[in-house]
Amino acid sequence: LSSNIGEIIVLFLAILITPLLSKAFNIDIALIETLLPIHILWINLVTDSLPALALAVDPPAKDIMERKPLKSKKGIFTKGMTWRVIYQGIIIGLITLAAFIIGLSTEGVSAEEKVKTGQTMAFYVLAFSELVNVFNVRDNKKSIFKTGIFSNMTLILANLVSASLMFVILFTSKLRDIFNLVLLPKQHLLETILLVVTPVIIVEIFKLLKINGKE
């Protein structure tokens, strides 16, 4: 849900700031489009299938029998879950928009290439941040390093398959053309990686401050 909210947020914010981006980067406003429909469809297919199914076989927490029972009248969407879905969705949406803007700032290329670079960065940051965020939701209180990253090998395999499908598009010229993408510029690789791991960093901080696991 947080991933889907992130997609909505980035598309909504992009519409609001499109005139500003057009002026800032001297690009025709008609060219500026953060993500194409095919991008959204593919990301949903890749991130909402195998990784989501793999979470179903996640091993139970070691202290699960020590926890207090939930109230019988308590629904699925508790205040804590709503809070996590919203703030993690906002994070994913903002870093995706940041990736697009960084791509637009690429120097030495045409306006069309700048937009394609921005779309490519947004496409991969959105997809991989969602794959990374899967590890955040395994436990709402414990760090991912304490829950055991490799305790669910099915999830690891699912993420590897999903990531491979993303890379197939990136490194296959015909598929890049279909998705209207370009190879990621070397000058933006570091920013892309940092944006992808941002959800883990922020959620880990929230867990440390004990403001992520409230129910």
Salt bridges, closest charged atoms under 4 A:
ASP58 OD1 - ARG138 NE 2.93
ASP63 OD1 - ARG67 NH2 3.32
ASP139 OD2 - ARG67 NH2 3.86
GLU191 OE2 - HIS188 ND1 3.71
GLU215 OE1 - ARG84 NH2 3.81
